[in-house]
Amino acid sequence: MMYNIRGENIEVTPAIREYVEKKLSKLERYFDGTPNADVNVNLKVYNNDQKIEVTIPMTDLVLRAEETHTDLYAAVDLVLDKLERQIRKHKTKVNRKMREKGAEKYLFAALEGDSSVAVAAETDEEELELVRTKRFNLKPMDSEEAILQMNMLGHSFFVFTNADTNTTNVVYRRKDGRYGLIEPN
């Protein structure tokens, strides 16, 4: 894996770089062979809070986690835990599907003494239970009108047809209170 570590309001010292790379390289044990991925790490400092964002785009999967903590090294450890949980959950789901199809090769490596697979398989089904389906017509509108509709409904996101491009878009409320727009390529 190639590491791209950037700092915002913080200088990325060799010690910080080495710690981040050492911790994130532990994720390689979950894969058959070293994944060919560029690991993007953003370190930010706001007042006394240290924030780390890690994005690992891969062929069939995008791993992403962020964590804020007063200690940068603790934030790195917490992000690593989140990424490991994501990989285990995805690994269980993919490997189960591959076994059902009778495929011999799994996407993820089987870890010795990995009892988390059985536990994750049980909790995975519970977490992914679909409890409700909604159907509605997508009214053509611009993003500003979609934000107004979303706020009127009290939701954190809203799906709509963009009147300019005639494509399905999503507006959402970000953690910082501002808004984001998701549009397909």
C-alpha positions as CSV (number, residue, x, y, z in Angstrom):
1,M,0.0,0.0,0.0
2,M,1.2,3.5,-0.8
3,Y,0.7,6.1,1.9
4,N,-0.3,9.7,1.2
5,I,-0.2,11.5,4.6
6,R,-1.1,15.2,4.7
7,G,-1.3,17.6,7.6
8,E,-3.6,20.5,8.0
9,N,-2.5,22.9,10.8
10,I,0.1,20.3,11.7
11,E,3.5,19.3,10.5
12,V,3.7,15.6,9.6
13,T,6.9,14.7,11.4
14,P,8.8,11.5,10.6
15,A,7.6,10.0,13.9
16,I,4.0,10.7,13.1
17,R,4.4,9.3,9.5
18,E,6.1,6.2,10.9
19,Y,3.4,5.6,13.5
20,V,0.5,6.0,11.0
21,E,2.2,3.7,8.4
22,K,3.0,1.1,11.1
23,K,-0.5,1.0,12.4
24,L,-2.3,1.0,9.0
25,S,0.0,-1.6,7.6
26,K,-1.6,-4.0,10.1
27,L,-4.7,-4.0,7.8
28,E,-2.7,-5.9,5.1
29,R,-3.1,-9.1,7.1
30,Y,-6.8,-9.2,6.2
31,F,-6.1,-9.5,2.5
32,D,-4.7,-12.3,0.3
33,G,-1.4,-10.6,-0.7
34,T,-0.8,-6.9,-0.3
35,P,-3.6,-4.8,-1.8
36,N,-2.6,-2.4,-4.5
37,A,-4.2,0.7,-2.9
38,D,-3.3,4.3,-2.2
39,V,-4.0,5.1,1.4
40,N,-5.0,8.8,1.9
41,V,-4.5,10.1,5.4
42,N,-5.5,13.6,6.4
43,L,-4.4,14.9,9.8
44,K,-6.1,18.0,11.1
45,V,-5.8,20.1,14.3
46,Y,-8.6,22.3,15.5
47,N,-8.1,24.0,18.9
48,N,-7.2,21.0,21.1
49,D,-8.8,18.3,18.9
50,Q,-6.8,16.1,16.6
51,K,-8.7,14.7,13.7
52,I,-7.6,11.9,11.4
53,E,-9.4,10.8,8.2
54,V,-8.3,7.6,6.4
55,T,-9.6,6.6,2.9
56,I,-8.5,3.5,1.2
57,P,-10.0,3.2,-2.3
58,M,-9.8,-0.4,-3.7
59,T,-11.3,-2.1,-6.7
60,D,-14.4,-3.5,-5.1
61,L,-14.4,-1.6,-1.8
62,V,-13.8,1.8,-0.3
63,L,-12.7,1.8,3.3
64,R,-13.1,5.1,5.1
65,A,-13.0,6.1,8.7
66,E,-12.5,9.3,10.7
67,E,-12.0,10.0,14.4
68,T,-11.5,13.1,16.5
69,H,-9.5,12.9,19.8
70,T,-7.4,15.2,22.0
71,D,-4.4,12.8,21.4
72,L,-3.3,12.2,17.8
73,Y,-1.9,8.8,18.5
74,A,-5.1,7.7,20.2
75,A,-7.1,9.0,17.2
76,V,-4.9,6.8,14.9
77,D,-5.6,3.8,17.1
78,L,-9.4,4.4,17.1
79,V,-9.4,4.8,13.3
80,L,-7.6,1.5,12.9
81,D,-10.2,-0.2,15.1
82,K,-13.0,1.3,12.9
83,L,-11.3,0.1,9.7
84,E,-10.7,-3.4,11.1
85,R,-14.4,-3.6,12.0
86,Q,-15.4,-2.6,8.4
87,I,-13.0,-5.1,6.9
88,R,-14.3,-8.0,9.1
89,K,-17.9,-7.2,8.4
90,H,-17.2,-7.0,4.6
91,K,-15.0,-10.1,4.7
92,T,-17.7,-12.1,6.4
93,K,-20.3,-11.1,3.9
94,V,-18.1,-11.6,0.8
95,N,-16.7,-14.9,1.9
96,R,-20.1,-16.2,2.8
97,K,-21.4,-15.4,-0.7
98,M,-18.3,-17.0,-2.3
99,R,-18.8,-20.2,-0.3
100,E,-22.5,-20.3,-1.4
101,K,-21.4,-20.0,-5.0
102,G,-18.8,-22.7,-4.5
103,A,-15.8,-20.5,-5.3
104,E,-12.5,-21.7,-4.0
105,K,-10.7,-18.4,-3.7
106,Y,-11.8,-15.7,-1.2
107,L,-11.2,-12.0,-1.5
108,F,-10.0,-11.8,2.1
109,A,-7.4,-14.0,3.9
110,A,-8.7,-16.4,6.5
111,L,-7.0,-15.5,9.8
112,E,-6.0,-18.2,12.2
113,G,-8.2,-18.3,15.2
114,D,-10.6,-15.8,13.6
115,S,-13.7,-16.5,15.7
116,S,-15.0,-13.1,14.8
117,V,-16.2,-14.5,11.5
118,A,-18.9,-16.5,13.2
119,V,-19.9,-13.7,15.5
120,A,-19.8,-11.2,12.7
121,A,-22.0,-13.5,10.5
122,E,-24.7,-13.5,13.2
123,T,-24.6,-9.8,13.9
124,D,-24.2,-9.0,10.1
125,E,-27.7,-10.4,9.3
126,E,-29.3,-8.5,12.2
127,E,-27.7,-5.2,11.2
128,L,-28.6,-5.5,7.5
129,E,-32.3,-6.3,8.1
130,L,-34.5,-4.2,5.8
131,V,-37.4,-3.0,7.9
132,R,-39.2,-0.6,5.6
133,T,-39.4,0.2,1.9
134,K,-40.6,3.6,0.6
135,R,-41.6,4.3,-3.0
136,F,-42.0,7.8,-4.3
137,N,-41.8,9.8,-7.6
138,L,-38.7,11.9,-8.0
139,K,-39.8,15.4,-8.8
140,P,-37.4,17.4,-11.0
141,M,-35.9,20.3,-9.0
142,D,-32.7,22.1,-8.3
143,S,-30.5,21.4,-5.2
144,E,-31.7,24.5,-3.3
145,E,-35.3,23.3,-3.5
146,A,-34.2,19.8,-2.5
147,I,-32.5,21.2,0.6
148,L,-35.7,23.0,1.5
149,Q,-37.7,19.8,1.0
150,M,-35.3,17.9,3.2
151,N,-35.5,20.4,6.0
152,M,-39.3,20.5,5.8
153,L,-39.4,16.7,6.2
154,G,-36.8,16.8,9.0
155,H,-34.5,14.3,7.3
156,S,-30.8,14.3,7.0
157,F,-30.8,13.5,3.2
158,F,-33.1,13.9,0.3
159,V,-33.2,12.1,-3.1
160,F,-34.3,14.0,-6.1
161,T,-34.0,14.4,-9.9
162,N,-31.8,17.3,-10.9
163,A,-33.8,19.5,-13.3
164,D,-30.6,20.6,-15.1
165,T,-29.0,17.2,-15.7
166,N,-32.0,14.9,-15.4
167,T,-30.0,12.6,-13.2
168,T,-30.8,11.3,-9.7
169,N,-29.0,13.3,-7.0
170,V,-28.8,13.3,-3.2
171,V,-28.5,16.3,-0.9
172,Y,-27.5,15.7,2.7
173,R,-26.7,17.5,5.9
174,R,-23.1,17.3,6.9
175,K,-21.9,17.0,10.5
176,D,-20.7,20.6,10.4
177,G,-24.3,21.7,9.6
178,R,-23.6,22.6,6.0
179,Y,-25.0,20.6,3.0
180,G,-23.5,18.2,0.5
181,L,-24.6,17.0,-2.9
182,I,-24.0,13.6,-4.4
183,E,-24.3,13.3,-8.1
184,P,-23.4,10.3,-10.4
185,N,-20.5,10.5,-12.9
